[in-house]
């Protein structure tokens, strides 16, 4: 699924694909914000890690878990 993260005072957003479920991502974000953690850590589907400061979060958009269709639609 695709995750897009907006960071305050930054012109670009962080966008990557992950193998985690939407519920797992939501739970990790909610627990980090509830516990006043200083950062969030995400891992994409290629194994790269992203560390995002919670103080700078503007938004987190979590995509759908549906597989993309390939081909032409009539």
N, C-alpha and C positions, 0 to 999 in steps of 0.2 A: 504494500500500500504506500501511497505517497504522503509525505508529511511536509508541510510548509510552515516555517517559523518566521514571524516578523520580529525584528529586533529594533527597539526604540533608537532613534537618531542614526539609523542606517538606511541608506537608499535601496538596498537590495534585501531580498529575503533568502533564508536558507531553505533549500528544497532538496529532498532525497527520498529514495525508496527504502522501505524496511520490511523485514519478514515478521515483525511483531504484529500482534492483533491490535485492533483499535482499542479494545478494552484494556489491554496491557499498557498501551501508551497513555490512555486517559488516567489510569490508576497511578502510574509513575509521575505524571505531571501534577495530579491532585495531591499526592503524598508529599512531593517536594515543596509545593506551595503551602500546604498545611503545616509542614514542619519548619518553615522558614529557611529551607536549604538555600545555599548561595548559588548553586548551579544544577543543571539537569544534564544527564549524559544519554545520548542516543547512539545506536549502532545501525549503520545502513546494511543493505543486503550484500554488499561487497566486503564487509568487515571493517570499514572505516568508522571511527568514533568521532562524535561531535559533542563538545562541552559548551553549553549555552548558559549564560548568567541569568538567573531568575529575575533579578532586578531590572533587566533590560527587555523582558518579554513584552511585546506588543500584542501578539496573537499567535495561536497554534492552530493550523488547519489540518485536520486529519481526513485523508481521502477514504474512499470506499474500498472494501476488500474484494469487490467483484473483479473477475478476470476481464481483461480488455478483449473486445471482439476484433478479429482480424478478417478483412475481406470487404466486399462491397455490399451495401444494403440496397435492395430493390424497392 
